[in-house]
Amino acid sequence: MTVDGALTLAPGDTLVVYSDGVVEAAAASGEHFGLERLIASARRAVSAGPAAVVAEVVAAVAAHRVSQDDDVTVV
């Protein structure tokens, strides 16, 4: 279910859109990648620009998960 709303971004803000396969990627222990790791990954690369954010998040997810069981989409 979605809710319509509005979001105002200011200069310098970063918006990361991702699929559930990012935050639900599971390690061998079963622990999900989660929102906190997603945010940390994005913050590590934000100063290098949008392409770097996408690359950093995708690489962090790949390093965390055991196998890819779902799509991993980051914009």
C-alpha positions in Angstrom: 0.0 0.0 0.0 1.3 3.5 -0.8 0.3 6.9 0.5 0.4 10.0 -1.7 2.5 12.7 -0.3 5.0 15.4 -1.1 8.7 15.7 -0.4 10.8 18.8 -0.7 14.5 18.4 -1.3 16.9 21.2 -0.6 20.1 21.8 -2.5 22.6 19.2 -1.3 20.0 16.6 -0.2 20.2 13.1 -1.5 17.3 10.8 -2.3 18.0 7.1 -2.6 15.3 4.9 -4.0 15.7 1.2 -3.6 13.9 -2.1 -3.9 13.2 -4.5 -1.1 16.0 -6.8 -2.3 18.5 -4.3 -1.0 17.4 -4.1 2.6 16.3 -7.8 2.7 19.6 -9.2 1.4 20.6 -11.8 3.9 24.0 -12.8 5.3 24.9 -16.4 6.1 23.6 -15.7 9.6 20.2 -14.7 8.2 20.7 -11.0 9.2 19.3 -8.6 6.7 21.3 -5.8 5.1 18.8 -3.4 6.6 18.2 0.3 6.4 21.1 1.3 8.7 23.6 -0.4 6.4 21.9 1.2 3.4 22.2 4.7 4.9 25.8 4.1 6.0 26.8 2.9 2.5 25.1 5.9 0.8 26.8 8.3 3.2 30.2 6.9 2.5 29.9 7.8 -1.2 27.5 10.8 -1.3 30.3 13.4 -1.8 31.4 11.5 -4.9 28.0 11.9 -6.6 25.0 9.8 -7.5 26.8 7.1 -9.5 29.2 6.5 -6.6 26.3 6.2 -4.2 24.6 3.5 -6.4 27.9 1.7 -6.8 28.7 1.8 -3.1 25.3 0.5 -2.0 25.3 -2.3 -4.6 28.8 -3.4 -3.6 27.9 -3.3 0.1 24.9 -5.5 -0.5 26.9 -7.9 -2.6 29.5 -8.2 0.1 26.8 -8.8 2.8 24.6 -11.4 1.1 25.2 -15.1 0.6 23.2 -15.3 -2.6 21.0 -13.0 -4.7 17.4 -14.1 -4.1 15.7 -10.9 -5.2 16.3 -7.9 -7.4 18.7 -5.3 -6.2 17.7 -1.9 -7.6 19.2 1.4 -6.4 18.5 4.8 -8.0 
